[in-house]
């Protein structure tokens, strides 16, 4: 196989999982940019779990999906991400704040001119958003990816995104 095509079967399998999501999943689209200026597109599904037994304003959101990072001159990269996040709702439930720690498994250990050193990267994420009366949500997020010094160099990067989520 050609070097750029060796990950095609993995990417195809992950995409197939996203095309037929479980019935309770809510799709979301994330559009943003890395701290280095690389465009970022997230195609994800998430599940909300009620934590009101602990606190009336808390939920747990579990998100998974693809993060696509199209680069210049064939320096594309992609990752499968898994991010649990605690969601705190306020303003009568019309606004929310999320924080989570997750992980990403990247196809390449290079992002443009930056070396990631490991395909596995941790994700720290903060998001702020609002709910619409029809059920959709619009938010903004900041995510930091790094390998937590599992290997050097530990050149992390950030992704700043706008997110639209529409529960089914």
N, C-alpha and C positions, 0 to 999 in steps of 0.2 A: 504494500500500500504506500501511496505517496505520504510524506510526513504530515501534510495538512489534513489528509483524509483519514488518518488512523483513528481519530476520535469520532468519526461520523456515526458508527453504530451506537455509541454511547449517547450521542446527542439525539439520534433518531428514537431511541428507547425512552429517553426523558421527555421528548416532545410528545410521544404517543401517550404517556401518562397524563400530560396536560390537556390533550385533545379530548379525553373522556374522563372528566373529573367526577369524583363522588357527588351525589345529589346535594349534599349539604354545603358544598364548597362555594365560596364567593370569589369570582375572578377579579383581578386587579391589574391595572396597567400603570407602570412607572416610567416616566420619561425624565432623564436628567443628564448629568455630566460628572465625570470624575474631577478630582482636584487638579489633574493634569490636562483637562480639556477634552478627554475622550468621551464621545456620546455614550450614554447608558440607557438600555431599555430593559425593563423587568416585566415578565409575563408570569404572573403568579396566581395561586389559589390559596385561600385561607379559610380557616374554621375558627369560629368564636365559641368560647366556653364560658358560661356564666359562673362568676366567682362571688355572687352576691351573698352567699352564706358567710364569707369572710368579711366583705365590705360591700355595701349596696352600689358603689360606683366602679367596682373592679370587674374586668373580664380578662381572659387569657386568649390571645390571638396566636394561632399557629399558622405560619405562612411558609409555603414552599413553591419553588418554580425556577424558571430560567432567568439568568442575568446575562444579557447580550452586550458585549463591548466591541463594537466595530471600530477597527483601528485603521491607520494609514498603511498603504502598501502591503496589504495582506497580514497586518499585525493584529488580526481579530482575536478575540478571546471570548469565552463564555463560561458560565459557572452554574451549577445547581446549588441553590441556597435553601436553607432550613432555618427559620427564625421564629422562635417563641417570643412573645412580647406581652408584658402587662399593660393593659389599657385602663386608664382612669378617665371616666366621663364626668363632665361638669357642665355648667350653664344649662341645667335641666336636661342633660343628655344630648344636647345638640353639638357639643364640642368634646374633643378627647385629646389626651396626651398619652403617648406610648413610649416604652423603653424596653429594649430586649437585647439579648446576647445570643447569637446563633453562629452558623458556620456556612462556608461556601467551599465547594470543590471545583476548582478551575481546571479547564482543559489544558491550558498552557501555563507555564511559570514565568511568562513574560507579558507585560501590559505596556504596549508601545515601547519606550526606551527603559522602562522600569522592570527590574528583576524581582519576582516574588519569592524566589528560592524554594517554596513548597507549593504544591497544588492545593493543599488544605489551608484555608484562611479562616480566622475567627471574624465574626461580624458584630460590631456594637452599633446599635441603632436607636435613634430618637425620632419621633414623629409627632406632629401636631396637626389636627384636622377638625373638620366639621361634618355633621350629618345633615342631609337634606330631608325634607318631608317625604319624598318618594322613596327613601331608603338608601340612595347612593351616598357616597362619602368622597370628599376631596381633602387632600392633605399634602403636607410637605415633610420630607424626611432628610436626615443626614445619617449616613452609615460610614463607619470606618472599618476597613479590612486590614488585617495584619496576621502574621503567623505566631504572634506572642513569643517571639524569640525561640521558636522550635528549631530554627536554622537561621544562619546569617547569610546575606544581609536580611534585615527585617524592614524592608521598605514598604510601609503601609501606604494606603491611599484612601481617599474619601469619595463618596458619591452623594451628590445633592440632587434630590428628585421631587417632582410633583407626582402625586399618586391619585388615581381615580379607582374606587372600588364599588362594585355593584352587586349586592347580595341577590342571589337567585330566588 
